[in-house]
Amino acid sequence: MRARFIAVILVAGFLERVPAQSVSGDYRPPTVGIMLSFEHKPSGYYLQRLQRDVEAIFEPSHLSLRWEVFSPNRRPGSYSRAIVVNVRGGCGSGRVYDAEPNREPHVVLGWTIVNDGEVIPHAAIDCDRIAAVVAAARTNLIDRHLLPGLYHRLTARVLAHELMHALLRSSDHNTSDCLKTPLRLADLLAPARLSSHNLQALREVGRPASRVLAQTP
């Protein structure tokens, strides 16, 4: 058995809501359970912000994202699709002020597991690395108060990237916002949007007995 991972490298994005496309009457969006397993319990604000920003990216797809935080005493819900996400390190925007800056040219911030050639619905993001990447921008930003917002947008973009791999069951990358790697800090200037190809592929997630593959432009 061979296992590897698909990595997203130095990912960042500037999130804003985009208009949703119309949905035909016979289409019923599937529920997607996002099962978060934190190494260290985050604040309620962090969790709410993460959910809001990721949902803003996926809103045009009409997928119904449902969020759960793993608890040993809680039974998971039932969903059309479920994705387990391990969240490593300590998560919180305040860490950008004391984290050791990481100025490496390529930093792996998230990954999705591939087992024997199959992309499985199990991903991870690394809050410590995300904070270190944002901390490296401290000397370049005139207003240090912009750092927390940058941290939250970056975290959401990393998670959205890995969710795309898990939902599409594909390790492919392309030039679209949510499947691009590596990304550069210049990508912060553009809003994170699902491309028409992304939307077409995500619509297949809700079709029964389908094997969803990423579509490249």
Backbone torsions as a table, in degrees:
resi	resn	phi	psi	omega
1	MET	NA	126.8	180.0
2	ARG	-114.8	134.0	178.1
3	ALA	-125.2	142.6	174.7
4	ARG	-145.6	-178.1	178.3
5	PHE	-137.2	153.6	175.0
6	ILE	-97.0	125.7	-174.5
7	ALA	-107.0	146.4	168.6
8	VAL	-108.8	129.1	-170.1
9	ILE	-112.3	126.2	177.2
10	LEU	43.3	62.2	-175.0
11	VAL	-92.7	139.8	175.2
12	ALA	-151.3	158.6	178.0
13	GLY	-165.8	158.1	179.6
14	PHE	-112.5	111.4	-169.3
15	LEU	-90.3	139.5	168.3
16	GLU	-153.3	154.3	-178.8
17	ARG	-73.1	142.0	179.5
18	VAL	-120.7	153.8	-177.8
19	PRO	-61.0	139.6	179.0
20	ALA	-85.9	147.5	176.3
21	GLN	-84.2	156.9	-178.8
22	SER	-69.2	153.4	-178.2
23	VAL	-120.2	134.0	179.9
24	SER	-69.2	154.9	-174.5
25	GLY	-64.4	-24.3	-176.9
26	ASP	-91.5	4.0	-178.6
27	TYR	-96.5	128.2	177.0
28	ARG	-118.2	108.5	-176.9
29	PRO	-58.8	136.5	177.6
30	PRO	-75.2	157.6	173.3
31	THR	-89.5	134.4	178.9
32	VAL	-116.5	111.0	177.8
33	GLY	-83.6	120.2	176.7
34	ILE	-104.4	107.0	-173.4
35	MET	-98.3	102.6	-175.9
36	LEU	-90.0	128.5	176.6
37	SER	-119.7	105.6	-175.3
38	PHE	-90.9	137.2	172.3
39	GLU	-68.4	-39.0	176.1
40	HIS	-131.2	133.8	-176.1
41	LYS	-61.7	127.6	-179.9
42	PRO	-88.5	173.2	175.0
43	SER	-74.2	159.9	176.8
44	GLY	-62.9	-35.5	180.0
45	TYR	-65.4	-42.1	178.9
46	TYR	-57.5	-46.4	-176.9
47	LEU	-66.1	-42.5	179.2
48	GLN	-64.7	-40.8	-179.5
49	ARG	-66.6	-41.5	179.0
50	LEU	-60.9	-47.0	179.8
51	GLN	-61.0	-46.7	-177.6
52	ARG	-61.2	-44.9	-176.4
53	ASP	-70.0	-39.0	178.4
54	VAL	-69.1	-41.5	178.4
55	GLU	-63.2	-32.6	177.3
56	ALA	-63.3	-36.7	178.5
57	ILE	-67.8	-44.4	-173.6
58	PHE	-87.4	-2.9	-177.0
59	GLU	-52.7	-43.8	-179.2
60	PRO	-64.3	-19.0	-179.0
61	SER	-78.2	-17.9	-178.2
62	HIS	66.0	14.6	172.0
63	LEU	-70.0	144.3	178.7
64	SER	-96.8	99.3	-177.8
65	LEU	-83.0	128.5	177.3
66	ARG	-120.1	133.7	-172.4
67	TRP	-111.0	138.4	173.6
68	GLU	-139.0	144.3	171.2
69	VAL	-106.8	126.5	-177.3
70	PHE	-58.1	134.7	174.5
71	SER	-140.1	135.4	-177.6
72	PRO	-63.3	-20.3	-176.7
73	ASN	-104.7	11.5	-176.6
74	ARG	-121.9	133.1	178.4
75	ARG	-85.3	130.6	-179.4
76	PRO	-62.6	152.8	177.4
77	GLY	-76.4	179.4	179.7
78	SER	-109.6	128.8	-175.1
79	TYR	-137.2	162.3	175.3
80	SER	-64.5	-41.9	176.5
81	ARG	-138.2	145.7	178.4
82	ALA	-131.0	138.2	179.5
83	ILE	-128.4	125.6	177.4
84	VAL	-91.6	129.4	179.4
85	VAL	-125.3	115.1	172.7
86	ASN	-84.2	127.2	-179.1
87	VAL	-110.0	108.3	-173.7
88	ARG	-90.8	153.7	175.4
89	GLY	79.1	-171.3	178.0
90	GLY	-96.3	127.2	-173.8
91	CYS	-106.5	130.3	178.5
92	GLY	164.0	138.2	-174.9
93	SER	-66.8	-23.4	179.5
94	GLY	-63.8	-18.3	-177.7
95	ARG	-70.6	-16.2	-178.8
96	VAL	-67.2	-17.7	-178.1
97	TYR	-86.5	-22.1	-178.3
98	ASP	-119.9	-4.6	179.6
99	ALA	-70.4	146.0	175.6
100	GLU	-70.8	121.4	-176.6
101	PRO	-60.5	138.4	175.7
102	ASN	-110.1	110.2	-178.3
103	ARG	-108.0	20.5	176.0
104	GLU	-62.1	147.1	-178.4
105	PRO	-66.4	-29.1	179.1
106	HIS	-134.2	122.0	-179.4
107	VAL	-127.3	123.5	178.5
108	VAL	-80.4	118.8	-176.4
109	LEU	-106.1	-20.5	-179.7
110	GLY	-159.8	160.8	-179.3
111	TRP	-157.7	157.8	177.2
112	THR	-124.9	139.0	-173.7
113	ILE	-78.7	136.1	172.4
114	VAL	-118.7	122.7	-176.2
115	ASN	-120.5	116.0	-177.9
116	ASP	52.7	42.1	177.3
117	GLY	83.4	-6.3	-179.4
118	GLU	-101.7	128.2	173.7
119	VAL	-76.4	120.1	-178.8
120	ILE	-103.6	156.5	-175.7
121	PRO	-78.8	60.5	-179.0
122	HIS	-141.6	115.0	-175.5
123	ALA	-129.3	174.7	177.1
124	ALA	-150.0	148.8	169.2
125	ILE	-130.0	155.1	-174.4
126	ASP	-119.3	104.9	-178.6
127	CYS	-65.6	-34.7	179.8
128	ASP	-63.0	-43.6	179.8
129	ARG	-68.9	-37.8	178.5
130	ILE	-62.2	-45.3	178.8
131	ALA	-61.7	-39.4	-179.0
132	ALA	-67.0	-36.8	178.1
133	VAL	-66.9	-44.7	179.1
134	VAL	-66.6	-37.2	179.0
135	ALA	-60.3	-29.2	179.3
136	ALA	-66.4	-17.0	179.1
137	ALA	-89.0	-0.3	-176.7
138	ARG	-58.2	-39.9	-176.3
139	THR	-79.2	-13.6	-177.3
140	ASN	-98.0	-15.1	-178.0
141	LEU	-96.1	131.0	177.3
142	ILE	-69.0	-41.4	-178.4
143	ASP	-105.3	107.0	-179.0
144	ARG	-66.6	-17.0	178.7
145	HIS	-69.6	-11.3	177.5
146	LEU	-78.3	-16.2	-174.5
147	LEU	-62.2	-45.4	179.9
148	PRO	-59.2	-42.2	178.2
149	GLY	-62.9	-39.3	177.3
150	LEU	-62.0	-40.7	179.3
151	TYR	-61.4	-46.6	-177.7
152	HIS	-66.3	-40.9	-179.9
153	ARG	-66.0	-39.2	178.8
154	LEU	-64.8	-44.2	179.9
155	THR	-60.6	-44.7	-179.8
156	ALA	-64.1	-38.6	-179.1
157	ARG	-67.2	-40.2	177.5
158	VAL	-61.7	-47.6	-179.0
159	LEU	-64.4	-41.4	179.1
160	ALA	-60.3	-39.5	178.8
161	HIS	-59.7	-47.0	-177.7
162	GLU	-70.7	-34.5	175.9
163	LEU	-63.3	-36.0	177.4
164	MET	-61.1	-45.6	178.1
165	HIS	-58.8	-45.7	-176.8
166	ALA	-68.4	-40.7	-178.6
167	LEU	-70.3	-39.9	-178.7
168	LEU	-85.4	-9.3	-179.1
169	ARG	54.6	44.7	-176.3
170	SER	-142.6	145.4	175.9
171	SER	-96.6	5.3	-176.9
172	ASP	-67.7	146.9	169.6
173	HIS	-118.7	156.7	173.3
174	ASN	-151.2	-165.7	-173.5
175	THR	-88.6	-0.8	179.2
176	SER	-69.8	156.5	-173.6
177	ASP	-53.9	-42.7	-172.8
178	CYS	-92.8	0.4	176.9
179	LEU	-130.7	17.7	179.9
180	LYS	-88.9	139.1	172.1
181	THR	-158.8	136.3	-3.3
182	PRO	-78.3	156.0	173.1
183	LEU	-105.4	154.9	-179.6
184	ARG	-117.8	163.7	-177.6
185	LEU	-60.1	-24.2	177.4
186	ALA	-62.3	-22.7	179.0
187	ASP	-68.7	-11.8	176.8
188	LEU	-65.1	-21.5	-176.0
189	LEU	-78.0	-14.6	-177.9
190	ALA	-110.3	144.9	177.0
191	PRO	-69.3	147.4	177.4
192	ALA	-83.2	116.0	-177.4
193	ARG	-129.6	147.9	170.2
194	LEU	-79.3	131.1	178.4
195	SER	-75.8	168.2	177.1
196	SER	-60.7	-34.7	177.5
197	HIS	-68.2	-39.9	175.9
198	ASN	-59.3	-47.7	-177.4
199	LEU	-63.0	-41.2	179.3
200	GLN	-62.9	-42.5	179.7
201	ALA	-68.0	-40.3	-179.4
202	LEU	-67.3	-30.1	177.0
203	ARG	-63.1	-27.3	178.6
204	GLU	-71.7	-18.5	179.8
205	VAL	-59.4	-33.8	-176.6
206	GLY	-85.3	-0.3	-178.6
207	ARG	-92.0	133.8	-175.5
208	PRO	-65.7	147.6	174.4
209	ALA	54.7	35.6	178.8
210	SER	-109.6	147.3	174.2
211	ARG	-107.6	112.4	-171.2
212	VAL	-88.0	126.3	179.4
213	LEU	-121.0	146.6	178.0
214	ALA	-65.8	146.8	177.5
215	GLN	-113.1	132.9	179.5
216	THR	-103.2	146.5	-179.6
217	PRO	-58.7	NA	NA
